Amino acid sequence: MLFEQIKLEGDETLIRIVRKHWFILFSFTVADLLLALFPMLAYWIFASILNGIDTSVINLEALEFSMNGTLWFFYLGWLVLIWMLYTNHLTDYYLDLWAITNRRIIAIDQRGFFRRFLSSFRLERLQDMNINVSGLIPTLLNYGTIEAQTAGGSNEEFSTNNMPDPRGLKALIIKLADERQRVMNHEQADGL
């Protein structure tokens, strides 16, 4: 698994791994399936239109016989392209995740097959969190965008779209950040 390659600190424990909402993969699957079936539907419509035309001028049997192998060749090429698109969607879904630990959040963003963006921020640096759920389907299925802004010179912002249960994730992360801040304050008080 991808997360096993990330080194955790000594007393750091994994709380939760969060991937994008399942509906995102479902919608990509349906869209890719429709794209795969589109040429067959277009061929069926085109053939039914040609059958309605006066065929005394056009020899449809000869046209169909000569085009059949060529059409299948291009259709199979189309299916290979759609399969590559689907595997890209599947890879993006599986490898995009947030790993929430008791000390930090690790955000992994897969961008294509061979580009991965990994970032993390410590919970004690968490300054602000925002969630955005817009639209009927995201509201009904409870998914949306989570944005976390960290304190520091660069004011880095971490944002991921289509995360499941954004309100629950925000509550969990804020609770963990508060606990981490208490531990840090307690360690500083003991050090003085």
C-alpha positions in Angstrom: 0.0 0.0 0.0 1.1 3.6 -0.7 0.8 4.7 2.9 3.2 2.1 4.2 6.0 3.9 2.5 5.5 7.0 4.6 7.6 7.0 7.7 5.8 7.8 10.9 7.5 9.4 13.9 8.2 7.5 17.0 5.0 7.9 18.9 2.9 8.9 15.9 -0.2 6.8 15.3 -2.4 6.6 12.3 -5.9 7.7 13.1 -7.6 7.5 9.7 -7.0 7.2 6.0 -9.5 9.1 3.8 -10.0 8.8 0.1 -12.3 10.7 -2.1 -16.0 9.8 -1.9 -17.1 6.6 -3.7 -19.5 8.5 -5.9 -16.6 10.1 -7.7 -15.3 6.7 -8.9 -18.9 5.6 -9.7 -19.5 8.7 -11.8 -16.2 8.2 -13.7 -17.1 4.6 -14.3 -20.5 5.4 -15.7 -19.1 8.2 -17.9 -16.3 5.9 -19.2 -18.8 3.2 -19.9 -21.0 5.6 -21.8 -18.0 6.8 -23.8 -17.2 3.1 -24.6 -20.7 2.5 -25.9 -21.0 5.8 -27.8 -19.5 4.6 -31.1 -21.8 1.6 -31.2 -24.8 3.9 -30.6 -23.6 6.3 -33.3 -23.1 3.4 -35.7 -26.6 2.1 -35.0 -28.2 5.5 -35.6 -26.1 6.1 -38.8 -27.1 2.6 -40.1 -30.8 3.2 -39.4 -30.7 6.5 -41.2 -28.9 4.9 -44.2 -31.5 2.1 -44.3 -34.2 4.8 -44.6 -32.6 6.3 -47.7 -33.3 5.1 -51.2 -30.8 2.3 -51.6 -31.1 2.0 -55.3 -28.2 4.4 -55.6 -26.0 3.0 -52.8 -25.0 -0.6 -52.5 -25.3 -0.9 -48.7 -24.2 -4.6 -48.6 -20.9 -3.8 -50.3 -20.3 -0.7 -48.1 -21.1 -2.6 -44.9 -18.9 -5.6 -45.9 -15.9 -3.4 -46.7 -16.3 -1.1 -43.6 -17.0 -3.8 -41.1 -13.4 -4.8 -40.4 -12.2 -1.2 -40.4 -15.0 -0.1 -38.1 -14.1 -2.9 -35.6 -10.4 -1.9 -35.8 -11.2 1.7 -34.9 -13.8 0.7 -32.3 -11.3 -1.6 -30.5 -8.7 1.2 -30.6 -11.3 3.5 -29.1 -11.9 0.9 -26.3 -8.2 0.8 -25.6 -8.2 4.6 -25.2 -11.3 4.4 -22.9 -9.6 1.7 -20.9 -6.5 3.9 -20.4 -8.8 6.8 -19.3 -10.6 4.5 -16.8 -7.3 3.2 -15.4 -6.2 6.8 -15.0 -9.4 7.6 -13.1 -9.0 4.5 -10.9 -5.3 5.3 -10.2 -6.2 8.8 -9.3 -9.0 7.7 -7.0 -7.0 5.0 -5.2 -3.8 7.0 -4.7 -5.4 10.4 -3.7 -5.7 10.3 0.1 -5.3 12.1 3.3 -3.6 10.2 6.1 -4.6 11.7 9.5 -2.3 10.9 12.4 -2.2 12.2 15.9 0.6 14.6 14.9 0.1 15.7 11.3 -2.0 15.3 8.1 -0.3 13.8 5.1 -2.0 14.7 1.8 -1.1 12.7 -1.3 -2.3 13.9 -4.6 -1.8 11.7 -7.7 -1.7 13.8 -10.8 -1.7 11.4 -13.8 0.2 8.1 -13.8 3.7 9.3 -13.0 3.2 12.5 -11.0 2.5 12.5 -7.3 2.4 15.5 -5.0 3.0 14.7 -1.3 2.6 17.3 1.4 2.1 17.3 5.1 1.5 19.7 7.9 1.7 19.4 11.6 -1.5 19.7 13.6 -0.1 22.3 15.9 0.3 24.6 12.8 -3.3 24.3 11.8 -4.7 27.8 11.7 -8.1 27.5 9.9 -10.2 24.8 8.2 -13.0 25.4 5.7 -15.4 23.0 4.1 -17.4 23.6 0.9 -20.4 21.4 0.0 -22.1 22.8 -3.1 -24.7 21.1 -5.2 -27.6 18.7 -4.8 -25.7 15.4 -5.1 -22.8 16.4 -2.9 -25.3 17.6 -0.3 -27.3 14.4 -0.4 -24.3 12.1 -0.4 -22.3 14.3 2.0 -19.1 15.0 0.2 -17.2 18.2 -0.5 -14.0 20.2 -0.5 -11.8 20.5 2.7 -9.3 23.3 2.9 -6.8 23.5 5.7 -4.7 26.6 6.2 -1.5 26.4 8.3 0.2 29.1 10.3 3.7 30.1 9.3 5.5 32.4 6.9 4.1 30.9 3.8 0.5 30.5 4.9 0.3 27.2 3.1 -3.1 25.9 2.1 -4.1 22.3 1.6 -7.2 21.6 -0.3 -8.8 18.4 -1.5 -12.0 18.0 -3.5 -14.7 15.4 -3.1 -13.8 14.2 0.4 -16.5 12.2 2.2 -18.2 13.6 5.4 -16.3 16.9 5.4 -18.0 18.1 8.6 -17.0 15.0 10.4 -13.4 15.2 9.1 -13.2 18.8 10.1 -14.4 18.0 13.6 -11.9 15.1 13.9 -9.0 17.2 12.7 -9.8 20.1 15.0 -10.2 17.7 17.9 -6.8 16.2 17.1 -5.2 19.7 16.7 -6.6 20.8 20.1 -5.2 17.6 21.7 -1.8 18.2 20.0 -1.8 21.8 21.2 -2.5 20.7 24.8 0.4 18.2 24.6 2.7 20.8 23.2 1.7 23.3 25.9 2.2 20.6 28.6 5.6 19.7 27.2 6.6 23.4 27.2 5.4 23.9 30.7 7.4 20.8 31.9 10.5 22.1 30.1 10.4 25.4 32.0 
